Amino acid sequence: MFVPFFGVSAGCITSPSFIARESGAAVICVSHLRMPDGSYRVVFSPIQESFGEHPEQDAKVWNGFIEATVREQPNQYLWLHKRFKSRPEGAAAIY
């Protein structure tokens, strides 16, 4: 499934939605950032209500959480990862 990631359609898996729906598990987003003093800060989102009911919306929520974390500390994102390797049908290649 393709949903926006920093405004560009990015391929996203739907497994988290499927697992949440089938298991009834509560879903939270988690990020960790290394701080200048060498410590880490771990951030937990609130429980994502209705996660698993709408896979496209779930992927948008998940990507939005990642985007917010990257905006805070862009130097800690794995920029070598080819996030836009898969493209929607008819979309131009990025790499």
N, C-alpha and C positions, 0 to 999 in steps of 0.2 A: 504494500500500500504506500502511496506517496502523499506526504503532507509537508507543509513548509518547515524548513529549518533555516533560520536567518533569512527568510523570504525566498528561499529556493526549494523547489520540490525535492524531497529526499526520500529514498526508500526506507521504510520502517517495518519492523516485524510486528505481527499482531499476537504473538505468543503471550505477552503479558496480559492482554485482554482476555484471551481464551482461558488462561490459568485462573485469573481472578473470577471469571464467570463460572467456571466449572467447580472451583474449590470453595467459592464464597469468601476467600481471603480478603482481608483489608489490604489496601495498597497505599504505600507511601513512596515518595521519591526521596532519594538520599544523595547528598554530594559531600565530598570532603576536599578541603583546600589546605595546602601547606602554607603556613603563615611565615612571615619574615624571620621570626625568632626560631624557626624549625619545628614548632608545634603544629598540630593539625586542628582544623575546625570542621566539625561534622554538622551538616544541616539536614534536618528532616522536615519534609512538607507535612501539612495536615493530611489526614486520611482522605484519599481521593474518592469522594462519594460517587456512587454509580459507575465506578471503574469496572469495565467488563461488559457494559451494556451497549456501548457504541465505540467499536475499535478505532474508527477514524478520529473521534474526539479524544480518545485515550492517547493516541499517538501524538496529537497536537499538545495535550497537557504535558506529556513526557518530554517532548522536544522543547516546550516552553521552559520547563524546569532546567533542562540542560543549557539552553540559551542564557538564562539568567545567571547560572553559575559561570559560564564561559565569559560573559560580560564583566563579571566581577574580577576574574583572574584569567584573562585570555592566554597568558603565557603558560598556563597549566593544562590547556586543552591539547589533545594529541592531534595536532594539525596534519601529521603525516597520514592519518587515517583517511582513506578516500571515501568520505561520507556521501559524495554525489556520484559514485561509480555507476550505480544503477539509475537509469533515467526513465521518466514516463515515456510511453510510446510517442514517437515523433519529436521528442525534445532533443535539442543539440547536446552533444557530449561536452562536458566541462573540462575533462582532462585530456 
